Amino acid sequence: MIKIRLTRLGKRNNPFYRIVAIEENKKREGEPIDILGFWDKSNKKIEINKNKLEEWKKKGAVVTKAVENLL
């Protein structure tokens, strides 16, 4: 199953997250299928490609609670 979830990047004490479509059983930092956007927690900046997000939802991807809260 494909999930739309966050992948952590950045430095220690300065996290930066990507919103990605990835297989459910892969690691958090695993190779994503597609990158849909990002969330910069420190600058409170969110950018999501809505077209890609809707496309993956139509294909059956499940959005995690964390990403749903950002939307």
C-alpha positions in Angstrom: 0.0 0.0 0.0 1.2 3.5 -0.8 1.1 6.2 1.9 1.5 9.9 1.8 3.7 10.8 4.8 6.5 12.9 6.1 10.2 12.3 5.6 12.6 14.0 8.0 15.5 16.0 6.6 17.7 18.8 8.0 20.0 19.2 10.9 19.7 18.2 14.5 17.3 20.6 16.3 16.4 22.1 12.9 14.1 19.6 11.2 12.7 20.0 7.7 10.1 17.6 6.3 9.2 16.5 2.8 5.7 15.2 2.0 6.2 12.1 -0.1 4.4 9.2 -1.6 6.1 6.0 -0.4 5.5 2.3 0.1 4.1 1.6 3.6 6.8 -0.9 4.6 9.8 1.3 3.7 11.8 3.3 6.3 11.1 6.9 7.1 14.1 8.0 5.1 13.6 5.4 2.4 13.5 6.2 -1.4 10.1 7.8 -2.1 8.1 7.2 -5.2 7.2 10.9 -5.6 7.9 14.1 -3.7 4.7 16.1 -3.2 5.9 19.1 -1.2 7.6 20.2 2.0 7.0 21.6 5.5 9.6 23.8 7.2 8.6 23.7 10.9 11.0 26.5 12.0 9.8 29.0 9.3 6.2 27.8 9.4 6.2 27.3 5.6 4.2 24.6 3.9 4.1 24.0 0.2 2.1 21.1 -1.4 1.5 20.3 -5.0 -2.3 19.8 -4.8 -2.5 18.2 -8.3 0.0 15.5 -7.4 -1.7 14.9 -4.1 -5.1 14.4 -5.7 -3.6 12.1 -8.3 -2.1 9.8 -5.7 -5.4 9.8 -3.7 -7.2 8.6 -6.8 -4.6 5.8 -7.2 -5.5 4.7 -3.7 -2.8 6.3 -1.6 -3.6 6.7 2.1 -2.8 10.1 3.8 -1.3 9.8 7.3 -2.7 11.8 10.2 0.3 14.1 10.4 0.0 15.2 6.7 -3.8 15.5 7.1 -3.3 17.9 10.0 -1.0 20.0 7.7 -3.6 20.2 5.0 
